Amino acid sequence: MTGGRIGPVEQRDRRKQQLLLASRLARVQAAGAFDELAGSTDAIANRAMQVRAWLGSPVAWIIGTAIGGLLLRLTRSTGQRPSRQLRWGWAAWQLWRRYGAALGVRWRTDRA
């Protein structure tokens, strides 16, 4: 082999090595993507189980009914639209979540 040229056998071997390397890399990336997807799927499944357990509790139904009745009564007595009060409630919840730690209050999210 003169002039830096390689023969067809060497070219084939080089291509084969490059394809094997690309295949190995693709397998590693696919495994990483699968692990990432499995982790987020597990998190979603855990949340669903928490919600299911929460909805299965009679105490949650009683508290939810009481809060719903209170909101209905407040809405009718003030004459405001329910959507406006729900927006204010959502805004208060967001402020509580974001700035509650600064006030020394911590909402537990690690309940099982």
C-alpha positions as CSV (number, residue, x, y, z in Angstrom):
1,M,0.0,0.0,0.0
2,T,1.7,3.1,-1.2
3,G,0.6,6.7,-1.1
4,G,-1.7,6.2,2.0
5,R,-4.3,4.3,0.0
6,I,-6.0,1.4,1.7
7,G,-7.4,-1.7,0.0
8,P,-11.0,-2.9,-0.2
9,V,-10.5,-5.4,2.6
10,E,-9.2,-2.7,5.0
11,Q,-12.1,-0.4,3.9
12,R,-14.6,-3.1,4.6
13,D,-13.0,-3.8,8.0
14,R,-13.0,-0.1,8.9
15,R,-16.7,0.3,7.9
16,K,-17.6,-2.8,9.9
17,Q,-15.8,-1.4,13.0
18,Q,-17.6,1.9,12.5
19,L,-21.0,0.2,12.2
20,L,-20.3,-1.9,15.3
21,L,-19.4,1.3,17.2
22,A,-22.5,3.1,16.0
23,S,-24.7,0.1,16.9
24,R,-23.1,0.0,20.4
25,L,-23.7,3.7,20.8
26,A,-27.3,3.5,19.7
27,R,-27.9,0.7,22.2
28,V,-26.5,2.7,25.1
29,Q,-28.6,5.7,24.1
30,A,-31.7,3.6,23.8
31,A,-31.1,2.0,27.2
32,G,-30.5,5.5,28.8
33,A,-33.8,6.8,27.2
34,F,-35.6,3.7,28.5
35,D,-34.3,4.2,32.0
36,E,-35.4,7.9,31.9
37,L,-38.8,7.0,30.7
38,A,-39.2,4.2,33.2
39,G,-38.3,6.7,36.0
40,S,-40.9,9.2,35.0
41,T,-43.4,6.4,34.5
42,D,-42.8,5.2,38.0
43,A,-43.2,8.7,39.4
44,I,-46.6,9.0,37.5
45,A,-47.7,5.6,38.8
46,N,-46.7,6.6,42.4
47,R,-48.8,9.8,42.1
48,A,-51.7,7.8,40.7
49,M,-51.5,5.4,43.6
50,Q,-51.4,8.3,46.1
51,V,-54.5,9.9,44.5
52,R,-56.3,6.6,44.5
53,A,-55.5,6.0,48.2
54,W,-56.6,9.6,48.9
55,L,-59.9,9.1,47.1
56,G,-60.5,5.9,48.9
57,S,-60.4,7.6,52.2
58,P,-63.8,8.5,53.6
59,V,-62.3,11.4,55.6
60,A,-61.1,12.9,52.2
61,W,-64.6,12.7,50.9
62,I,-66.0,14.4,54.0
63,I,-63.4,17.2,53.9
64,G,-63.9,17.6,50.1
65,T,-67.6,17.8,50.5
66,A,-67.3,20.4,53.3
67,I,-64.9,22.5,51.3
68,G,-67.1,22.3,48.2
69,G,-70.2,23.3,50.2
70,L,-68.3,26.2,51.8
71,L,-67.2,27.4,48.4
72,L,-70.7,27.1,47.0
73,R,-72.1,29.0,50.0
74,L,-69.4,31.7,49.7
75,T,-70.0,32.1,45.9
76,R,-73.7,32.5,46.3
77,S,-73.5,34.9,49.2
78,T,-71.0,37.2,47.5
79,G,-72.6,37.0,44.1
80,Q,-69.2,36.4,42.3
81,R,-68.6,33.9,39.6
82,P,-67.3,30.6,40.9
83,S,-64.4,30.7,38.4
84,R,-63.1,33.9,39.9
85,Q,-63.0,32.4,43.4
86,L,-61.3,29.3,42.0
87,R,-58.7,31.5,40.4
88,W,-58.1,33.2,43.7
89,G,-57.9,29.9,45.4
90,W,-55.4,28.6,42.8
91,A,-53.3,31.7,43.1
92,A,-53.3,31.4,47.0
93,W,-52.2,27.8,46.6
94,Q,-49.3,28.7,44.3
95,L,-48.1,31.4,46.6
96,W,-48.3,29.0,49.5
97,R,-46.2,26.4,47.7
98,R,-43.6,28.9,46.5
99,Y,-43.2,31.2,49.5
100,G,-44.4,29.0,52.4
101,A,-40.8,27.8,53.0
102,A,-39.7,31.4,53.5
103,L,-42.4,31.8,56.1
104,G,-41.2,28.7,57.9
105,V,-44.0,26.5,56.7
106,R,-43.3,23.3,54.9
107,W,-46.0,21.3,53.0
108,R,-45.3,17.6,53.2
109,T,-45.2,16.0,49.8
110,D,-43.5,12.7,50.8
111,R,-46.6,11.0,52.3
112,A,-47.0,7.4,51.5
